[in-house]
Amino acid sequence: MKKEIHPKFYSSAQVTCACGASFTVGSTREKLNIEICSHCHPFFSGNEKLIDSAGRVEKFKTRREKTAALPKKTAKKPRKIKTVKTETAVVV
């Protein structure tokens, strides 16, 4: 391995979140400022909410119900191709 090409590794890098939580991790940077962490993220904190301001879920459900109510189309049978014999004249 080549020497002096790898960045310096800080085993106790300080991470500070926008919510105020801070913890230490190993990183190539000495200090990290992040916007969201596991303490304030909705998935990890249990405060997960589905935001559906445009009603997209309801629109999808109504479209699905409409298509389920329509009669199902039957598959078409393949058409038989008629072959036509033609005579070719040879002119000498």
C-alpha distance (Angstrom), angle and dihedral (degrees) to the residues before:
residue distance angle dihedral
M1 . . .
K2 3.76 . .
K3 3.77 116.4 .
E4 3.80 125.1 -126.8
I5 3.83 96.6 18.9
H6 3.78 96.9 100.2
P7 3.83 121.1 82.4
K8 3.78 119.6 -114.3
F9 3.82 112.8 -89.6
Y10 3.80 118.8 -138.2
S11 3.80 109.6 -157.6
S12 3.81 92.4 -167.3
A13 3.80 104.6 41.3
Q14 3.80 114.4 165.9
V15 3.84 115.7 -125.8
T16 3.81 117.9 -163.3
C17 3.81 121.3 -170.7
A18 3.82 127.2 -155.0
C19 3.82 88.7 -116.9
G20 3.82 90.3 61.4
A21 3.80 99.6 -104.0
S22 3.79 116.9 132.1
F23 3.79 133.2 -173.9
T24 3.79 140.2 158.2
V25 3.80 127.7 -107.6
G26 3.77 138.3 160.2
S27 3.80 113.4 -91.5
T28 3.78 145.5 145.3
R29 3.82 88.7 -114.5
E30 3.77 123.5 68.3
K31 3.84 96.3 -142.6
L32 3.81 128.6 24.0
N33 3.81 126.9 -167.7
I34 3.79 113.5 -163.7
E35 3.81 133.6 -179.8
I36 3.80 100.2 -141.1
C37 3.80 134.2 19.3
S38 3.79 138.6 176.4
H39 3.82 90.4 -85.6
C40 3.81 95.2 59.8
H41 3.83 102.9 24.9
P42 3.84 109.6 111.2
F43 3.80 94.0 -134.0
F44 3.80 94.7 55.1
S45 3.81 97.9 34.9
G46 3.83 94.1 52.3
N47 3.81 94.8 -120.5
E48 3.79 93.9 111.2
K49 3.80 113.9 151.6
L50 3.77 130.9 -178.2
I51 3.77 109.0 -129.6
D52 3.78 110.8 -157.1
S53 3.78 105.9 164.2
A54 3.80 95.5 155.5
G55 3.80 95.5 48.5
R56 3.79 92.3 -120.4
V57 3.79 94.0 150.7
E58 3.80 92.0 54.1
K59 3.81 91.1 46.4
F60 3.80 90.2 52.4
K61 3.80 92.4 48.8
T62 3.81 92.8 50.4
R63 3.81 91.8 49.1
R64 3.79 90.8 49.5
E65 3.82 91.5 50.2
K66 3.82 90.8 49.8
T67 3.78 92.9 52.8
A68 3.80 91.9 45.6
A69 3.83 89.6 54.5
L70 3.82 93.7 52.6
P71 3.80 117.3 94.8
K72 3.75 112.9 -101.7
K73 3.77 116.9 -111.5
T74 3.76 118.0 -123.3
A75 3.75 119.2 -128.8
K76 3.77 114.5 -100.1
K77 3.76 118.3 -118.8
P78 3.77 114.5 -118.0
R79 3.79 113.8 -101.2
K80 3.75 120.3 -117.6
I81 3.74 113.0 -119.9
K82 3.79 113.9 -133.6
T83 3.74 115.3 -137.7
V84 3.76 118.4 -147.3
K85 3.78 120.0 -156.6
T86 3.72 114.6 -141.1
E87 3.73 127.8 -171.1
T88 3.72 119.3 -133.4
A89 3.78 119.3 -148.4
V90 3.74 119.2 -142.4
V91 3.78 112.8 -147.7
V92 3.77 115.4 -156.4
